[in-house]
Amino acid sequence: MIKTRRLLLWMALLNKRILKQPLFLILIALVPLLVFGVGRLSQESSSLVTAAVAPGTADDEVSSRLIESLVESSSSAVRYIAFSDKKTMKEAVSSGQARIGFLLPKDTGALFEAYGSQKTKNLSEGALALLGVLLGSESASEEMKAHSIASYAATNDVISKITREQLFSQLYPSLERAVLKTWLKIHPEAGSMTQTQRDQFVDETLAVYEEDYDYFDLEYLDGTKVEDDEIDRFIASPMRGLLAALLTLTGLAAVLYLKEDCLVGRFVWIPSHAHPLFHYVYLLIPLTDVALAMLAALCVGGGFTRASMEVPALILFILQVAGFSNLLRLLLRKSAFMASSIPILICACLFLTPVFVDLAILEPVQMLLPPYLYLKSIHGNFPLWYMAVYALAAGAASILLDKT
């Protein structure tokens, strides 16, 4: 009991001494600043793609109603911004304010009518063929080409093509109505109707089949449901990865202080046989401080899943980083080498682990970086025992190889 009290007392004293170091205070302060900054970013720009849309003519009522509905339908995937004319819309694309721009035809109603009047053979190749016809491809009729939608983009990449398909999905209800109206007009068995009667019949008929229902339930591999507000906060999704990289940076910084303390002989009063274990525990102290701030940040920032997953994963992550950092100290030995390696390792953590994107390359190398298994374990991609094996192996190896 006395030995336990003495151990806790020394750990508290070491922690007090570490917290006097400005670097560790900065690292702890970075946690709430990072959460606040990413949160502000997600509020100010809450869409992956921004699309500019403008009417072909200012007095086209169909275009005005369509643009209004597009702006109202903006989501976390695509946000539509309305512009008054072609010039301002193109300026928004060239300046980077919008990723892609759409210029509606001078008579959008004529586009819908031309679309509805197509022969069936033109509609047999699926959504991409329909999209090409709508945007004036070679397979479109002359009337469709005369009323096609112009698309402006700085680069013709995958995002631009997907955004055009998303626009087609937004236009589909109007196109569907145009097809039904045309069918009623050219089939006498439907009965004679005036234009007003056809419009009323189409609206009433399609209203019966319209249903605002999400046919997909999104879940992580561990069964945790992905809520709608979490999807809308997709820009904040790198927050956990950035915090994991920050905790790794803390471990690497702690190693530099440990080497400095060892060089000046600050811990000569500790028996030599206890040095390896002491060095390992020394690294755990600042890691625990930053990890507690990280846990609080995840709770406040909305990235917290559940305690039964978060707490064990974070504890194992601390042990991983301690073992990894301690091994690096033993392998590089010189403080100059250690300091030079920190920027490289942090860049590797940011781009070789799933912080921003999940790259399936060099997986053996990726698994050596502590954030990789942590980020992969949170939602069930990898079981927690992967982290436990890594933490045990790295910790044991660093203690056994430690002879300084």
N, C-alpha and C positions, 0 to 999 in steps of 0.2 A: 504494500500500500504506500509506504514511504517512497519507494523507488518510482512508483507511478506518479506520485505528486511531484517528485523532483523532475521527472521527465517532462511533465506538462508545464512545470514552471520554466524549464529551460526552453521549451518550444515557444512559450509566450514571450520570453525575453528575446529570443531570436526573431520572432515575428515583429516585435516592437522595433528591433534594430533595423529589420528589412524595410519596415514601413517608413523609416526616416529617410530612406533613399528616394530622391526625387523621381527617378525613372519608374519605380514601382507605383508611386502615387499617380504618375501620368498614365500608366497602363490601366490602373483601376478607374481613373477618371475617363479614359477613352471608352469604356463600356457603355455608360449612359449616354455619352455624346454620340457614339455610333448608333445606338438605338434611336435617339432623337433625330439624328440626321437622316437615317434611312426612312424613319416614319414620316418625316416632312417631305422627303422625296416622293414617297408613295402617294401622299395626299396631293401634291402639286402635279404629278404626272402619273395618272393611274391607268394608262393604257399602253400596251405593247407597241401598237402602230397608230399613228395619227394620219388620217386621210382627209384631204381637202376636197370639197365638192362645190361646184358652181353651176348655175343654170346657163343654157345656151342663150336664152333671152330673158330679160328681167320680168316680162309680163306673162310668162308661161305659168299658168296656175298649177298644172300637173307637176311641173318641175319643182315649184315652190312647196307643194304638199309633200312631195317625195323627199326633198332636202330636209324639211322639218322632221319627217319621220326618221330619217337617217340620223340626224343629230340626237333625237330623243332615244334612239336605240343604241347609242354609244355604250360600250362595255369595257371590261378590263382588257379585252383583246384588241378591239378597234374603236378608236374615237373619231367621229366625224366632225369637221369644222366647216361651217357654211361660209362661202365667199360670194360676193355680188357678181363677179364676172370672171372671164378667162384670165385676164391679166393678173389680177390679185391672187388668183388661185395658183398660177404658175410661179409667181414670186414667192409664195409660201413654200412650194416644193423646192425651188432653187436655193432658198435661204435655210432650208432644213427645218422649218417650222412644221412641215408635213412630210411624211415619208412618200406619199403617193397622192396624186390629184386626179379627180374625175370631172370631166366637163360633160354635162348632160346635153342632149340634142336640143335644137331650137324648138322642136315640138315633141315632147316626151310622150304625149298621148298617141302620136302617130307611130312612135317606136313600139308601143304596146300593141297597137292594132296590127302593125306589120308582123310582129312576133306571133300574134294569135292567128294570123292568116297563113302561116307556113304550112307546107305539106308535112305529113307525118314522117316521111323518110328523113327529113332534116333533124328530127328530134330523137333519132334512134341510137345515138352514140353516147348518151349519158350527159352528166353535168358539164364536163369540159367542153363538149361540142356545143351545148346550149350557151355556155359562156362565150365561146368564140363567136357564135352567131350574134350575140348581143353586142359584142365589142367590134363588130364589123370585119370578121375574118373572111377569107376568100370563099368559104362555103356559104356565106350569107347571100340572101337575095339582094338585088339592087336597091329595093325599097328599104331593107334593113340597113344596108351600108349608108344610105342617105340619112338615116336617123340614128346611127350608132353612137355609143358613148366613147368619148376620147379619154385615154388614160395617159397620164404624165408621171414619170418616175425617174429619179436620178440614176438608178440601176435596175435592170430587169432581173432581179434575184428572186429567190423562192418566196420571200416575205411579200414581195409585190404581187406575185402570182396568186398567193393564198388570199391576199387582201381583195383581189379582184373577184375571187370565188365567194368571199364573204359578202361583197357587194351584191353579187348575183342572188345570194340567199335572202338578202334584204329586199331585193326587187321581186322575188318570186311570187309573193301574194298578188302584186299588181299584174304580173305576167299571167298568173293562173286565171285571174278574172278576165283578162283579154282573150285568152284561149276559149273560155266558156262563152263569152259574149259572141265571139266569131262563130262558134259552133251553132249557137242558137240562131244566128243570122242566116247561115247557109243551109240549115236543115229545116225544111218546111214542116216536118212531122212535129217539131217543137211548138208549132202554132204561130200565128201572126202576132207580133208584139211590136210596140213602139220602142224607141231607144230608151225612154224613161222606164218602161215596163221591164225591158231586158236588164237594165242596170239594177232595178229593185229586186228582180228575181235572182240575179247572180249574187247580190249582197246577202239576201236572205238564205239562199241555198248554201253558200260557203260558210256563213256564220254558224250553221248547224254543225259543220265538221271541224271548225277551228277549235283547238284545244291548247291551252297554255300549259304544257306538261313537259318536264324534263325526263326523257327516257333513259338517262344515264345516272347511276349513283356512283360517284367517285370515291374510291377508298384506297388507302395505302395497303401495302402487302401485309401489315400487321392487323388489318381490319379497322383502323382508325378512319372515320369518314372525313372526307374533305368538304368542309363547309363552304357555302357560297361566299361568305365574307373573306375566307382564306384565299379563294380564287381571285377575288377582287384586289387582294393585297399582294399580288404576285411579285411586285417590285421589291417588297420587303423580304422575299424568300431568301436572298443571300445573307440575311442578317445572322443566322445561326452559323453559317460557314465563316463569315468574317470574324465572329466572336471566337470560333474555334481556332482560326489563324492567330488571333490576338493572344489566346491562351498559350499557343505554341511559342509565340514570340516571348511571352513571359518566362517560359521554361528556358529558352535560349539565353535570355538576359540574366536569369538567375545563375546560369552556369558561369558567366563572366564574373559575377560577384564572388561566386564560390572559388574560382581560380585565384582571384585577387586575394581573398582571405587566406587561402592555402599558401600562397607565395610569401605573405608577410608573417606566417606562423601564428595566426590568430587563434587556432584551435589546438595548440600543442598540449593543452591540459587534458585533452581527450585521449584515452588509451589508443595506441596505434591499431590494435586489432578491431577497434570500434569505428575507425575512420570510414571504411566503405559504407557501412550502414548510415553513419551520420551524414555523409555527403548526399546520400539519396534522400534522407529526411529533410535536409537543408533545402533541397529543391522543391519538396512538397509544400513547404510553408507558403511561399509567395503564390504558388499555383493554386492553393486552396483559397487564398484571399481573392484572387481574380475570378476563380470559378464561382464563388459565392455571389460576386457581382454579376457574373454571367447568368447565373440561375435566376437572379432577381430581374435581370434585363429581359430574359425570355418570358417571364411571367407578365411583366409590364408591357412588353412589346407585342404580345399576342402569339408568340411562337411556341409557347409551352404546350406539350401534348398531355402527358399524365405523369404523376409523380413516380409511379411504379416503373416507368421507362426512363424518365429524365434523370432521376437521382442516381440509379446504378450506372447508367451510361456515362454521366459526368464524372463519377468517382473513378470508373475504369479509364476514362479519358485522361484524368489527372495523372494516374499511374503510368499510362502510356507515355505521356509527354515527359514525365520525370525520368523514366527509363531511357527514352530516346535521347533526351538532352544529356543525360549522364554518360551514355555510351559515346555520344559525339565528343564530349569533353575528353574522354579517354583515348579516342581515335585520333583527334586532331592535336591534342596536347597543348599547343601554343595558343595563347590568347589572340594573337593576330590572325591566325588561321580561323579560329572560332568566330571572331568578329566578322571576317570576310565572308564566311559561309552563311551568316544570318540572312542577308538580303536574298541570296539564291534560294535558301530553304523556304522563306516566306513566299516568294514568287511561285515556287513549286507547290506549296500548300494551296495557293489561290487558284492555280490553273491546272494542276494535276489531280486535285480532289474536287468533289462536286459542290464547290462554293457557288459558282455562277452557272456552269454547265457540267454535265456528267459525261466526261470523255472516256470511252472504253478503249484506252490505249495504255500500253505499258503497265498493266495491272499489277504485276509483281513489284514494280517501283512505286506505284501509287499506294500499295498496301503498306509500304514502309513508312509512309508519312502518317503521323498520328491522326490528323483530322479525317482521313479517308474512311477508316473503319467506324469512327464515331458518327459521321454524317450518314454513312450507309446503314448503320444499326438503328437509328432513331425510328424509322418507319418500317422496319422489318426486312430490309433487303438482306442484311446479314444478322445472324443471331448474336446476342451479347457475348457468348463464350468466345467468339473470335477476338473480341477486345480483351477478354480475360487472358487468353493465351498470349497475345501480344504483350500485354502489361507484365505478365509473369516472366516471360522469356527476356524481355528487355531489362526489367528490373533485376532479375537474377544475374544476367550476364554482366550488367554494369557493376553490381556489387562484387561479383567474383573476380572481375578483371581489374578492380580498383586497388592499386597498390601505392597510391600517392597520398 
